[in-house]
Amino acid sequence: MRLKGKVAFITGATSGIGAIMAQRFAAQGAKVVLAARREENGKAVVAEIERQGGTAAFHRMDQGIESDVAASIAFAVERFGKLDIVVNNAGPVDLLQSGADRRLHEITTSGFDQIMKVTLYGPFWCCKYAIPHMINAGGGSIVNISSIAAVTGLPWIPAYSAGKGGLSALTRQVAFDYGANNIRANGIITGL
């Protein structure tokens, strides 16, 4: 129960790594807000967490839309009274699978922009709206899920690579600027 009394906000928490993190955080005592686009999946993960004795809530959020992010952070604080942990896990999986990212001379500006909004702007907005609540609570922890694409070249994903590289730089900057407020910021690099 290392997270007992903590409130965690996890993006992209309706499947895969995000759903597993939400379940593990709840098993460790955190109250978890799942923020993602797929409401049916989100409610299923919440039901599983509650079945296991945890506390969770779902809020529909498209990470590529600033007003959605602001509303989801506000929901977390209103629902559970504070915010201690943010995990920026959501990624542009559907955009990558659709072929929106491609070799640099072939990608459209709108495709690049869509991928950057989810990969970089979404975590920026989560941090922007969460940090004031963390400061008020006396500190917190931000975990940004990055990718090996942030540190090495991979075929035909320039927008995703640029976004994850920017996320790594943003993570360092948040750690530097908010360490004095007892807010930690860390990045985890996954295979992709």
Disulfide bonds with the S-S distance in Angstrom:
none
